[in-house]
Amino acid sequence: MAKELTVGQVAERAGVAVSALHFYEAKGLIQSHRTAGNQRRYGMDVLRRIAIIRVAQELGISLAEVGTAFAGLPEGRPLSREDWEAMSRRWAAGLDARIAQLQRLRSGMADCIGCGCLSIDRCGLLNWEDKLAAHGPGPRRLLGDVD
């Protein structure tokens, strides 16, 4: 029989709060079973899932996206290299788009941060007569929708 861990052991080993484990379980990201005494027990495989959840969160990947990636994987077995490669391929395009957006934001805001004035003619946020409203809500230039 595979070693099982208590909720406290998983929390300690994974570096997360017990409440985070309960939250992940409620979201369907991890699973436990109950003992005859109604105590939660987790398989060792849950540690790798939690590690992936934590890395994904650091990368800005939503728990919903993690849940979608986990949905096609069998419970009770450690995630494999192939599983991780498939997840990372799925997430790569979104990460690349976020990186590009952050680079645009950093470049586009440098002049405004440098002078403190949002009304100069070269400012990336300047929107004379609200002409960019036709392109949608929000800061269209900083979002990369228009030049």
Backbone as CSV, one residue per row, in Angstrom:
resi,resn,N_x,N_y,N_z,CA_x,CA_y,CA_z,C_x,C_y,C_z
1,MET,0.843,-1.180,0.000,0.000,0.000,0.000,0.884,1.238,0.000
2,ALA,0.555,2.209,-0.830,1.331,3.440,-0.937,1.184,4.261,0.336
3,LYS,2.237,4.979,0.676,2.203,5.819,1.870,1.164,6.926,1.684
4,GLU,0.408,7.161,2.733,-0.583,8.238,2.716,-0.166,9.308,3.707
5,LEU,-0.549,10.523,3.404,-0.171,11.666,4.222,-1.406,12.320,4.827
6,THR,-1.240,12.844,6.029,-2.308,13.632,6.648,-2.309,15.018,6.037
7,VAL,-3.353,15.767,6.297,-3.447,17.124,5.766,-2.290,17.979,6.290
8,GLY,-1.932,17.798,7.558,-0.815,18.552,8.126,0.507,18.205,7.475
9,GLN,0.713,16.913,7.200,1.947,16.493,6.537,2.040,17.060,5.128
10,VAL,0.936,17.034,4.400,0.939,17.592,3.036,1.215,19.085,3.089
11,ALA,0.555,19.783,4.004,0.756,21.232,4.120,2.223,21.548,4.400
12,GLU,2.818,20.805,5.320,4.223,21.043,5.662,5.148,20.724,4.498
13,ARG,4.951,19.577,3.874,5.819,19.158,2.763,5.668,20.057,1.549
14,ALA,4.449,20.523,1.298,4.188,21.346,0.104,4.433,22.828,0.354
15,GLY,4.536,23.223,1.613,4.773,24.633,1.920,3.544,25.502,1.730
16,VAL,2.370,24.947,1.994,1.122,25.702,1.871,0.325,25.546,3.165
17,ALA,-0.620,26.427,3.356,-1.492,26.346,4.522,-2.509,25.224,4.337
18,VAL,-2.973,24.681,5.449,-4.022,23.660,5.405,-5.248,24.211,4.682
19,SER,-5.555,25.479,4.913,-6.718,26.081,4.236,-6.534,26.089,2.720
20,ALA,-5.300,26.232,2.248,-5.045,26.177,0.805,-5.355,24.779,0.266
21,LEU,-4.999,23.763,1.023,-5.306,22.394,0.596,-6.800,22.181,0.494
22,HIS,-7.522,22.665,1.489,-8.981,22.538,1.451,-9.550,23.286,0.243
23,PHE,-8.993,24.466,-0.036,-9.434,25.262,-1.187,-9.147,24.516,-2.494
24,TYR,-7.925,24.001,-2.646,-7.571,23.259,-3.864,-8.479,22.042,-4.036
25,GLU,-8.786,21.397,-2.924,-9.661,20.231,-2.999,-11.081,20.634,-3.405
26,ALA,-11.561,21.735,-2.843,-12.902,22.216,-3.201,-12.970,22.585,-4.680
27,LYS,-11.862,23.052,-5.250,-11.801,23.403,-6.675,-11.562,22.187,-7.570
28,GLY,-11.374,21.015,-6.969,-11.161,19.795,-7.750,-9.755,19.622,-8.261
29,LEU,-8.795,20.375,-7.719,-7.415,20.292,-8.188,-6.651,19.139,-7.544
30,ILE,-7.022,18.778,-6.334,-6.426,17.645,-5.644,-7.555,16.821,-5.016
31,GLN,-7.226,15.590,-4.633,-8.221,14.711,-4.023,-7.655,14.084,-2.758
32,SER,-8.534,13.830,-1.833,-8.192,13.056,-0.651,-9.286,12.012,-0.471
33,HIS,-9.066,11.143,0.454,-10.147,10.248,0.861,-10.225,10.317,2.378
34,ARG,-11.300,9.818,2.910,-11.527,9.872,4.358,-11.272,8.503,4.985
35,THR,-10.670,8.541,6.152,-10.464,7.317,6.920,-11.770,6.965,7.630
36,ALA,-11.769,5.823,8.291,-12.948,5.427,9.071,-13.241,6.459,10.155
37,GLY,-12.212,7.153,10.617,-12.385,8.201,11.633,-12.680,9.557,11.018
38,ASN,-12.979,9.617,9.707,-13.328,10.836,8.965,-12.177,11.839,8.858
39,GLN,-10.957,11.325,8.839,-9.796,12.196,8.642,-9.342,12.122,7.192
40,ARG,-8.900,13.272,6.659,-8.418,13.310,5.279,-7.068,12.604,5.178
41,ARG,-6.899,11.888,4.074,-5.614,11.284,3.738,-5.359,11.533,2.258
42,TYR,-4.103,11.819,1.972,-3.686,12.116,0.601,-2.621,11.125,0.169
43,GLY,-2.642,10.802,-1.121,-1.567,10.008,-1.699,-0.357,10.893,-1.948
44,MET,0.800,10.279,-2.083,2.047,11.026,-2.319,1.988,11.846,-3.608
45,ASP,1.202,11.396,-4.583,1.109,12.093,-5.866,0.595,13.524,-5.726
46,VAL,-0.106,13.810,-4.639,-0.677,15.146,-4.453,0.423,16.198,-4.309
47,LEU,1.594,15.794,-3.828,2.686,16.757,-3.647,3.135,17.362,-4.979
48,ARG,3.198,16.537,-6.009,3.601,17.041,-7.320,2.518,17.948,-7.905
49,ARG,1.262,17.582,-7.712,0.171,18.438,-8.187,0.221,19.811,-7.512
50,ILE,0.456,19.823,-6.221,0.528,21.100,-5.508,1.727,21.905,-5.986
51,ALA,2.849,21.249,-6.244,4.015,21.961,-6.775,3.672,22.622,-8.108
52,ILE,2.958,21.909,-8.965,2.567,22.478,-10.264,1.596,23.631,-10.062
53,ILE,0.661,23.490,-9.140,-0.274,24.586,-8.849,0.488,25.828,-8.419
54,ARG,1.457,25.656,-7.543,2.216,26.806,-7.033,3.055,27.462,-8.133
55,VAL,3.680,26.674,-8.967,4.465,27.219,-10.083,3.534,27.953,-11.043
56,ALA,2.403,27.352,-11.357,1.437,27.980,-12.268,0.972,29.321,-11.706
57,GLN,0.676,29.374,-10.410,0.247,30.636,-9.815,1.335,31.693,-9.894
58,GLU,2.584,31.296,-9.688,3.701,32.245,-9.813,3.807,32.791,-11.232
59,LEU,3.426,31.984,-12.206,3.482,32.396,-13.605,2.248,33.182,-14.040
60,GLY,1.277,33.317,-13.143,0.056,34.041,-13.481,-0.984,33.184,-14.169
61,ILE,-0.830,31.879,-14.094,-1.796,30.962,-14.687,-2.913,30.747,-13.674
62,SER,-4.128,30.897,-14.112,-5.264,30.804,-13.195,-5.487,29.371,-12.729
63,LEU,-6.140,29.259,-11.586,-6.487,27.928,-11.087,-7.462,27.229,-12.027
64,ALA,-8.291,28.009,-12.714,-9.198,27.406,-13.699,-8.404,26.740,-14.823
65,GLU,-7.330,27.399,-15.284,-6.484,26.817,-16.324,-5.775,25.565,-15.809
66,VAL,-5.328,25.596,-14.571,-4.692,24.422,-13.973,-5.718,23.287,-13.893
67,GLY,-6.922,23.612,-13.470,-7.972,22.603,-13.385,-8.267,21.962,-14.728
68,THR,-8.288,22.770,-15.779,-8.509,22.241,-17.124,-7.386,21.286,-17.516
69,ALA,-6.160,21.673,-17.192,-5.010,20.816,-17.522,-5.049,19.519,-16.727
70,PHE,-5.444,19.593,-15.460,-5.510,18.405,-14.622,-6.687,17.498,-14.978
71,ALA,-7.712,18.045,-15.596,-8.953,17.299,-15.842,-8.736,16.025,-16.640
72,GLY,-7.815,16.042,-17.564,-7.592,14.860,-18.391,-6.589,13.877,-17.820
73,LEU,-6.092,14.144,-16.627,-5.065,13.288,-16.049,-5.671,12.358,-15.002
74,PRO,-5.165,11.141,-14.920,-5.706,10.207,-13.923,-5.280,10.597,-12.508
75,GLU,-6.179,10.452,-11.565,-5.872,10.684,-10.157,-5.077,9.503,-9.621
76,GLY,-4.302,9.753,-8.611,-3.630,8.666,-7.915,-2.282,8.271,-8.467
77,ARG,-1.847,8.901,-9.539,-0.505,8.611,-10.020,0.251,9.922,-10.144
78,PRO,1.549,9.885,-9.890,2.331,11.120,-10.026,2.276,11.624,-11.466
79,LEU,2.289,12.925,-11.602,2.324,13.497,-12.949,3.680,13.194,-13.572
80,SER,3.659,12.848,-14.834,4.882,12.455,-15.538,5.500,13.650,-16.269
81,ARG,6.682,13.413,-16.786,7.350,14.421,-17.621,6.472,14.768,-18.821
82,GLU,5.829,13.767,-19.400,4.954,14.004,-20.554,3.748,14.860,-20.160
83,ASP,3.201,14.608,-18.975,2.088,15.431,-18.489,2.522,16.889,-18.375
84,TRP,3.693,17.111,-17.751,4.188,18.474,-17.560,4.463,19.141,-18.911
85,GLU,5.057,18.405,-19.849,5.343,18.971,-21.168,4.060,19.390,-21.870
86,ALA,3.029,18.581,-21.773,1.744,18.924,-22.396,1.146,20.174,-21.753
87,MET,1.191,20.253,-20.426,0.664,21.445,-19.744,1.465,22.684,-20.125
88,SER,2.783,22.575,-20.112,3.602,23.747,-20.402,3.431,24.211,-21.848
89,ARG,3.235,23.285,-22.789,2.953,23.687,-24.179,1.644,24.463,-24.252
90,ARG,0.617,23.983,-23.521,-0.683,24.661,-23.505,-0.570,26.072,-22.939
91,TRP,0.254,26.243,-21.942,0.364,27.531,-21.257,1.359,28.487,-21.912
92,ALA,2.230,27.992,-22.770,3.309,28.806,-23.331,2.794,30.020,-24.108
93,ALA,1.799,29.845,-24.949,1.301,30.965,-25.757,0.747,32.081,-24.875
94,GLY,0.000,31.714,-23.865,-0.537,32.712,-22.945,0.562,33.442,-22.193
95,LEU,1.585,32.704,-21.781,2.714,33.331,-21.092,3.464,34.270,-22.024
96,ASP,3.669,33.840,-23.260,4.344,34.704,-24.237,3.560,35.993,-24.455
97,ALA,2.237,35.895,-24.536,1.403,37.087,-24.721,1.511,38.015,-23.513
98,ARG,1.517,37.451,-22.318,1.651,38.282,-21.104,3.008,38.953,-21.028
99,ILE,4.060,38.222,-21.403,5.408,38.800,-21.416,5.461,39.970,-22.391
100,ALA,4.907,39.781,-23.590,4.893,40.867,-24.585,4.107,42.070,-24.062
101,GLN,2.981,41.815,-23.404,2.186,42.912,-22.854,2.957,43.654,-21.765
102,LEU,3.634,42.929,-20.891,4.425,43.576,-19.845,5.569,44.399,-20.439
103,GLN,6.182,43.900,-21.499,7.248,44.657,-22.153,6.706,45.937,-22.776
104,ARG,5.507,45.857,-23.395,4.888,47.067,-23.961,4.569,48.066,-22.854
105,LEU,4.032,47.562,-21.748,3.705,48.448,-20.634,4.956,49.128,-20.093
106,ARG,6.018,48.373,-19.921,7.266,48.936,-19.412,7.814,49.993,-20.378
107,SER,7.830,49.702,-21.659,8.339,50.651,-22.643,7.425,51.862,-22.788
108,GLY,6.123,51.628,-22.832,5.177,52.706,-23.057,5.034,53.662,-21.900
109,MET,5.336,53.218,-20.708,5.144,54.073,-19.548,6.400,54.821,-19.144
110,ALA,7.541,54.505,-19.732,8.796,55.113,-19.308,8.767,56.637,-19.399
111,ASP,8.253,57.180,-20.493,8.215,58.636,-20.628,7.326,59.268,-19.569
112,CYS,6.168,58.682,-19.324,5.242,59.246,-18.341,5.805,59.163,-16.933
113,ILE,6.422,58.064,-16.609,6.993,57.923,-15.273,8.154,58.888,-15.109
114,GLY,8.929,59.083,-16.192,10.097,59.961,-16.127,9.744,61.407,-15.891
115,CYS,8.696,61.908,-16.528,8.387,63.338,-16.397,7.229,63.608,-15.448
116,GLY,6.406,62.611,-15.182,5.269,62.809,-14.288,4.097,63.525,-14.921
117,CYS,4.129,63.786,-16.215,3.061,64.532,-16.886,2.406,63.647,-17.941
118,LEU,1.102,63.508,-17.864,0.397,62.669,-18.836,-0.138,63.462,-20.026
119,SER,0.235,64.733,-20.139,-0.344,65.540,-21.215,0.647,65.876,-22.324
120,ILE,1.873,65.405,-22.276,2.812,65.731,-23.349,2.430,65.010,-24.631
121,ASP,2.829,65.569,-25.745,2.365,65.043,-27.032,2.910,63.669,-27.389
122,ARG,3.954,63.200,-26.780,4.476,61.872,-27.113,4.043,60.796,-26.122
123,CYS,3.198,61.126,-25.195,2.766,60.190,-24.160,1.936,59.056,-24.773
124,GLY,2.267,57.832,-24.363,1.547,56.660,-24.863,0.122,56.551,-24.357
125,LEU,-0.226,57.355,-23.347,-1.582,57.313,-22.809,-2.472,58.414,-23.355
126,LEU,-1.858,59.382,-24.025,-2.624,60.517,-24.541,-3.654,60.034,-25.571
127,ASN,-4.865,60.515,-25.443,-5.960,60.071,-26.311,-6.819,61.304,-26.628
128,TRP,-6.309,62.150,-27.530,-7.009,63.383,-27.873,-8.441,63.096,-28.294
129,GLU,-9.360,63.828,-27.745,-10.788,63.756,-28.076,-11.358,62.341,-27.971
130,ASP,-10.741,61.524,-27.183,-11.212,60.162,-26.922,-11.406,59.348,-28.198
131,LYS,-10.538,59.538,-29.176,-10.649,58.842,-30.460,-10.484,57.325,-30.326
132,LEU,-9.750,56.893,-29.319,-9.515,55.457,-29.185,-10.700,54.711,-28.586
133,ALA,-11.712,55.433,-28.150,-12.911,54.784,-27.603,-13.550,53.858,-28.631
134,ALA,-13.374,54.166,-29.897,-13.943,53.340,-30.962,-13.300,51.951,-31.002
135,HIS,-12.123,51.820,-30.390,-11.413,50.535,-30.385,-11.737,49.689,-29.160
136,GLY,-12.533,50.213,-28.235,-12.918,49.443,-27.053,-12.529,50.148,-25.772
137,PRO,-12.924,49.578,-24.644,-12.644,50.215,-23.355,-11.202,50.014,-22.907
138,GLY,-10.794,50.843,-21.978,-9.475,50.688,-21.364,-8.361,51.374,-22.122
139,PRO,-7.133,51.209,-21.651,-5.963,51.852,-22.256,-5.519,51.111,-23.516
140,ARG,-6.133,51.414,-24.630,-5.946,50.656,-25.866,-4.482,50.597,-26.303
141,ARG,-3.749,51.715,-26.199,-2.341,51.696,-26.636,-1.514,50.772,-25.743
142,LEU,-1.712,50.851,-24.460,-0.925,50.014,-23.556,-1.290,48.548,-23.667
143,LEU,-2.514,48.272,-24.072,-2.928,46.884,-24.280,-2.440,46.340,-25.610
144,GLY,-1.890,47.218,-26.449,-1.314,46.802,-27.724,-2.288,46.667,-28.858
145,ASP,-3.492,47.219,-28.692,-4.503,47.091,-29.739,-4.341,48.105,-30.860
146,VAL,-3.804,49.282,-30.526,-3.654,50.353,-31.512,-2.296,51.016,-31.316
147,ASP,-1.858,51.718,-32.344,-0.578,52.471,-32.250,-0.824,53.888,-31.799
